[in-house]
Amino acid sequence: MKTVNCDSLGKSHKKLIAAAEAVMKTSYSPYSGFAVGAALMTLRGRIVTGSNVENAAYGLTICAERAALVRANAMGERVFSSLAVVAGFGVTSPCGACRQMLHESAQNAGHDIEVILLSADRKTVVLTSISELLPLGFGGKMKK
């Protein structure tokens, strides 16, 4: 895990972050006020986004990362190189449920997924990976 300046990122990272920032505005978060946007980059270079959607029955809430994964699946996309996550404040990393789904996605693809976490003020970027966020993750390797 390393922390870098947003200006030092390459073009593809910046494009992925911009997509996560844009979709964060579509968040439905009336209870927590905690808006989150996520953007996945497929190996083919396609960006798939998702934002969090809350519900009065809190257990029905879906995080931005899982929303992006589910949307990508519906589009036939299951192999990703990276994920950017942007929240309304601070550097926010995926929750345990999101880490588990990302871990299984990485397992099925046969490679790790880079994770880019951006602070809302765009001053701090944390670069990590799903294997670093979920060491010894649970799941059987499934065939593609």
matplotlib code that plots the C-alpha trace (Angstrom):
import matplotlib.pyplot as plt

x = [0.0, 1.4, 0.1, 0.8, -0.2, -3.2, -1.1, 1.4, -1.1, -1.1, -3.9, -5.8, -5.8, -7.1, -9.8, -11.0, -11.0, -13.0, -15.6, -15.9, -16.2, -18.9, -21.0, -20.7, -23.1, -25.8, -25.5, -28.8, -27.7, -30.4, -29.8, -26.0, -25.2, -22.2, -22.0, -19.6, -18.7, -16.8, -15.4, -14.0, -11.6, -12.0, -9.0, -10.4, -10.3, -14.0, -15.1, -18.1, -19.4, -21.6, -22.8, -24.1, -27.9, -29.2, -32.5, -34.5, -34.0, -30.2, -29.3, -30.7, -28.2, -25.7, -22.2, -20.8, -18.2, -20.8, -23.1, -20.3, -19.6, -23.2, -23.6, -20.5, -21.7, -25.0, -22.9, -20.9, -17.8, -16.0, -12.3, -10.9, -7.5, -8.4, -11.0, -11.2, -13.3, -14.2, -16.3, -17.8, -15.0, -11.7, -10.0, -12.6, -11.7, -14.2, -16.1, -15.7, -18.5, -17.1, -13.6, -15.0, -16.8, -13.7, -11.5, -13.7, -13.6, -9.8, -9.7, -11.9, -9.8, -6.6, -5.0, -5.1, -7.1, -5.4, -7.4, -7.2, -8.7, -9.1, -9.8, -12.7, -10.3, -8.2, -5.0, -4.5, -4.5, -3.8, -2.7, -3.3, -4.8, -7.6, -5.1, -3.5, -7.0, -8.1, -5.2, -6.0, -9.4, -12.1, -13.2, -12.6, -11.0, -13.7, -13.2, -13.9]
y = [0.0, 3.4, 7.0, 9.3, 12.7, 12.7, 14.7, 11.9, 9.4, 8.3, 9.0, 5.7, 6.1, 9.7, 8.6, 5.9, 8.3, 10.9, 8.2, 7.3, 11.0, 11.5, 8.5, 9.4, 12.2, 9.6, 8.1, 7.6, 8.1, 10.0, 8.2, 8.4, 11.3, 9.1, 9.2, 6.8, 6.2, 3.3, 2.6, -0.7, -0.9, -4.1, -5.7, -4.5, -0.8, -0.5, 1.5, 0.3, 2.4, 2.1, 4.2, 3.3, 2.9, 3.0, 1.7, 2.4, -1.3, -0.9, -4.5, -3.9, -1.1, -1.9, -0.4, 1.4, -1.3, -4.1, -2.0, -1.7, -5.4, -6.4, -3.9, -5.2, -8.8, -7.8, -6.3, -9.6, -8.1, -10.2, -9.5, -6.3, -4.7, -1.9, -0.2, 3.4, 4.4, 8.0, 9.0, 12.2, 12.6, 11.0, 8.0, 5.2, 1.6, -1.2, -2.9, -6.5, -7.7, -5.7, -7.0, -10.6, -10.0, -8.3, -11.2, -13.8, -11.7, -11.6, -15.3, -16.1, -13.8, -15.4, -12.1, -9.4, -6.2, -2.9, -0.6, 3.2, 5.1, 8.9, 11.4, 13.8, 16.8, 15.0, 15.5, 11.9, 8.7, 5.3, 2.6, -1.0, -4.2, -6.5, -9.2, -6.6, -5.5, -9.1, -11.3, -15.0, -14.3, -17.0, -18.8, -21.6, -21.0, -21.3, -22.1, -19.3]
z = [0.0, -0.9, -0.7, -3.7, -5.0, -7.4, -9.9, -10.2, -11.5, -15.2, -17.7, -17.2, -13.4, -13.8, -16.2, -13.8, -10.9, -12.9, -13.7, -10.0, -9.1, -11.7, -10.6, -6.9, -7.7, -8.4, -5.0, -3.1, 0.5, 2.3, 5.7, 6.1, 3.7, 2.7, -1.1, -2.7, -6.4, -7.8, -11.3, -12.6, -15.5, -17.6, -19.2, -22.5, -21.2, -20.6, -17.5, -15.5, -12.7, -9.6, -6.7, -3.3, -2.8, 0.7, 2.0, 5.2, 5.9, 6.2, 5.4, 1.9, 1.2, -1.6, -1.8, -4.9, -5.4, -5.5, -7.6, -10.2, -10.0, -10.5, -13.3, -15.0, -14.7, -16.4, -19.2, -19.6, -18.0, -15.4, -15.7, -14.2, -13.9, -11.5, -9.3, -8.2, -5.1, -4.2, -1.2, 0.0, 2.6, 3.5, 1.9, 2.0, 1.3, 0.3, 3.2, 3.9, 1.7, -1.2, -0.6, -0.7, -4.0, -5.5, -4.2, -5.9, -9.1, -9.0, -8.3, -11.3, -13.5, -12.3, -11.3, -8.6, -9.0, -8.3, -6.0, -6.2, -3.2, -3.6, -0.9, -1.7, -1.7, -4.3, -2.3, -1.2, -3.3, -1.8, -4.2, -3.1, -4.3, -3.4, -2.1, 0.2, 1.4, 2.0, 2.7, 2.8, 1.3, 1.3, -1.8, -4.1, -7.4, -10.0, -13.6, -16.1]

ax = plt.figure().add_subplot(projection="3d")
ax.plot(x, y, z, "-o")
ax.set_aspect("equal")
plt.show()
